[in-house]
Amino acid sequence: MARFVCTRCGKCCMSLGRHIRIERSISAAQHYCRVTVTGELLPVAVHPQHRDLFSSGERDPSWCPFLRKEDAGLFTCTIYETRPRICREFRCRTMIIYGPGGREAGCVKGRRSLVTNDPVLESAWREIPPDSNDAVLKEILRKHSYLAELLE
């Protein structure tokens, strides 16, 4: 199983913004945030290395309140070390699909959303029953010369 590697594109945290709210601030670096999906209220701390970015970095009101865009175009979670469980467990890519020759042909985002420009892979994907398990999915793709690798 391959390991998930974050590219710091920020897309996940942009969408999670509607689910994470600052409920109370203790200081400029210490906050209590509410995770609306679970109802959980937890303390978070802005990492000392990111305090300037948190207070002055580019931010959109629809993003997670702790997400900031850096000058280089990458995104930073300013509370990464104390981020909520929903953030720790979130994976934007859950599977990578390799085609003949070992090249990456596509990926799966979320539960079963295929992202690819490969028409043969798209066709094979349509053969997979919606409620099938990962073993069935992998076997169908294997019959079309694709290898599916789950990301942890």
C-alpha positions in Angstrom: 0.0 0.0 0.0 1.4 3.3 -1.0 1.6 6.3 1.4 -0.6 9.4 0.7 1.6 12.4 0.1 0.0 15.9 0.4 0.9 18.3 -2.4 -0.3 21.3 -0.4 -2.8 22.3 -3.1 -5.2 23.4 -0.4 -8.4 22.0 -2.1 -9.4 19.8 0.8 -9.1 22.6 3.4 -10.9 25.0 1.1 -13.9 22.6 1.2 -13.6 21.8 4.9 -14.0 25.5 5.7 -17.7 25.1 6.1 -17.2 22.4 8.7 -14.5 24.0 10.9 -15.2 27.2 12.8 -13.3 29.2 15.5 -15.7 29.2 18.4 -13.5 31.0 20.9 -10.1 32.6 20.8 -8.0 32.4 24.0 -5.1 34.4 22.3 -3.8 35.1 18.8 -2.4 31.6 18.7 -4.8 29.6 21.0 -8.3 28.8 19.8 -11.2 26.5 20.4 -12.6 25.3 17.1 -15.9 23.5 16.4 -16.1 20.7 13.9 -19.7 20.9 12.8 -19.7 17.4 11.3 -19.0 15.7 14.6 -20.0 18.5 17.0 -16.6 18.2 18.5 -15.1 21.3 20.3 -11.3 21.1 20.6 -8.4 23.3 21.5 -6.0 24.1 18.6 -2.8 26.1 18.5 -1.2 28.0 15.7 2.3 26.7 15.3 4.9 29.3 16.2 6.5 29.0 12.8 3.1 30.0 11.2 1.9 32.7 13.5 2.9 35.6 11.1 1.3 33.7 8.2 -1.9 33.1 10.2 -2.2 36.8 11.1 -1.4 38.2 7.7 -1.5 35.5 5.1 -4.0 35.3 2.2 -7.3 33.8 3.2 -10.8 33.4 1.8 -13.7 33.4 4.2 -15.0 30.1 2.8 -11.8 28.3 3.6 -10.9 26.6 6.9 -10.1 29.5 9.2 -6.6 28.1 9.7 -5.6 27.6 6.0 -3.3 30.2 4.5 -1.8 30.7 1.0 1.9 31.4 0.9 3.7 33.6 -1.5 5.0 30.6 -3.4 1.4 29.5 -4.2 1.4 26.6 -1.7 -1.1 26.3 1.1 -0.3 25.8 4.8 -2.4 24.5 7.6 -1.3 26.8 10.5 -2.5 24.3 13.1 -1.2 21.1 11.4 0.2 19.6 14.6 -3.1 20.1 16.6 -5.6 19.8 13.6 -8.9 18.0 14.2 -9.3 14.3 13.6 -11.5 14.9 10.5 -8.5 16.7 9.0 -6.0 14.0 10.1 -8.1 11.3 8.4 -9.0 13.1 5.2 -7.4 11.9 2.0 -8.1 13.6 -1.3 -6.6 10.8 -3.2 -7.5 7.3 -2.0 -6.1 5.2 -4.9 -3.6 5.5 -7.8 -4.2 3.6 -11.0 -1.2 2.6 -13.1 -1.6 1.7 -16.8 0.6 -0.5 -19.0 4.2 0.4 -18.6 3.7 1.5 -15.0 2.7 5.1 -15.8 0.0 6.8 -13.7 -3.2 6.6 -15.6 -5.5 8.1 -13.0 -6.5 8.3 -9.4 -9.5 7.9 -7.2 -10.6 10.8 -5.1 -12.9 10.4 -2.2 -14.8 7.1 -2.1 -15.1 6.3 -5.9 -14.6 9.4 -8.1 -12.2 8.6 -10.9 -9.9 11.3 -12.2 -8.3 10.4 -15.5 -7.7 11.5 -19.1 -7.4 7.9 -20.2 -10.5 6.8 -22.3 -9.7 3.1 -21.9 -9.5 3.4 -18.1 -12.8 5.4 -18.1 -14.4 2.6 -20.0 -13.1 -0.1 -17.7 -14.2 2.0 -14.7 -17.8 1.9 -16.0 -17.7 -1.9 -15.6 -17.2 -1.7 -11.9 -20.4 -2.1 -9.9 -21.0 0.9 -7.6 -21.1 -1.2 -4.4 -18.1 -3.5 -5.2 -15.3 -3.9 -2.8 -11.7 -3.0 -3.5 -10.8 -6.6 -4.5 -13.4 -6.6 -7.2 -12.4 -3.2 -8.4 -8.7 -4.2 -8.6 -9.6 -7.4 -10.5 -11.7 -5.7 -13.1 -9.0 -3.1 -13.7 -6.3 -5.9 -13.8 -8.2 -7.5 -16.7 -7.7 -4.3 -18.6 -4.0 -4.1 -17.7 -4.3 -1.6 -15.0 -2.9 -1.8 -11.4 -4.8 -0.1 -8.6 -2.8 0.8 -5.5 -4.6 2.0 -2.4 -3.2 4.9 -0.5 -2.9 4.8 3.3 
